[in-house]
Amino acid sequence: MEFGPRALGSRSILASPISPAMQQRLNEVKDRKDFRPVAPVVLEEEAGNWFKNASYSSFMLFIYDVKPEKADQIPARAPH
């Protein structure tokens, strides 16, 4: 169940971040502009290993930058 101000109402799409083309594919499927971000999912206890200054955010209200040493492991991330 999803709830909160950013809930998608069961419209979430799960996709692998391994393919560099996935960001573009998601934007095509959802008919979105290229600048729109996607929200990666990691275990709460692993967030600090992947994102700079990560903290708990129950409703996806905050954006955290990927740590530079992890960026190559997420080819589908949006370019900065």
N, C-alpha and C positions, 0 to 999 in steps of 0.2 A: 504494500500500500504506500502510496506517495501522499505527502501532505505538506503544507506550508506554501509560502508565496511563490516559490519556483516550481511547484509540483506540475508534472506534465500530464497527470490524469491518465495513467497507463499508456502514454504515448512514447515512452522511452525506447530507444533503439540501442541495442548492445552491438558493439563492433570492435574488431581487433585493432589495436594501435600499431601493429607490426607492419602493415602495408602502408607505404608512403602515400598512396592514392586514396586512403580511406577518408581523410578529411573532405576531399573533393567529392567523393561518392556520397557521403552523408549529406552534404549540402545539396547535391542533385536530388537525392531521395526526398529530402525535407523541403525542397524548393527554397533554399536559403541563400543569402549573399555570402561570398567567400570569406568575409571578415568575421563571421559568426563563430564563436568558440564552441568547443565540445567539452564536456566535463568528464575527465578520467575518473575511474573508480579504483581506489586502493584501500587496503585495510587501514582502519584508523591508526593502529599502532605503527604502520609503515609510512604514513603521510610525511613525517619529518625526514625520512630517508629520500624522498622523491621531490619534495617541494620546499622552497625557501620560506622560512617563517610560518610554516603550516600550523594551524590551530583548528580546534573543533568548530565545525560550521554545520549545524543540523539542517539548514534550509538552503544550502548552496548559495549563500549570499556574498561570498568572498572569492577572490581570484588569487591564486598563489603561483608564482613562477616556478617552472621546473628547474631543478638544480642542474647546472651545466654538465656535470659528470654523468647525469642520467639521461640527458636529452637524446643521445644517439640510440637509446633503447626504446624511444617512442617516436618512430619515423612519421607517424600520422599527425603529430602535433602541429598546430598552426604556426607558421613562421613568425618571428618577431622582427 
